[in-house]
Amino acid sequence: MTFKERYASDSEFRERKKRLARESYQRNREREQASSLAYYYEHREQQITANREWKAQNQDRIREAAAAWKAAHPDAVSEHRSRDIKRRWADPEGKRRQVARVKLAYAVRSGKILKPDCCSRCSASGPIEAHHENYDEPFVVVWLCRPCHRLCRPPLGA
Ligand SMILES: [Zn+2]
């Protein structure tokens, strides 16, 4: 009897072969994953730097790809946005922040507060963001460029 014939006729044999194949696949998959993880940790710094450089050099491409994806998935975008808004408002601290942002945005729109064109820390132009030291004082802000603003933010998990 050939392997093929036995495989077709002997269900016990077939199940055993299938199980062995599955197990071997699982084992290899674990090994594959472990080795790729080990590679990742060994080259982590390099990869992060390379990624950062690539991103810096391909900003237009990234922006275009993101815009194209958003245009192709309007439902996902609005779904994500509403979930994001809900999540922000659900948390009391998030709500305080949102209230401050909304009040400030209104004040800027109505001309009560003037938003400068450049960063008050490093004088860079470009997108300027409002940094709140205290969300209970929505109109007391420091206007910062994105890199400076990022430096002000508490580190993740803080
Ligand atoms: Zn700055």
Boltz pocket constraint, residues with backbone or C-beta under 6 A from the ligand:
constraints:
  - pocket:
      binder: B
      contacts: [[A, 119], [A, 120], [A, 121], [A, 122], [A, 123], [A, 124], [A, 144], [A, 145], [A, 146], [A, 147], [A, 148], [A, 149]]
      max_distance: 6.0
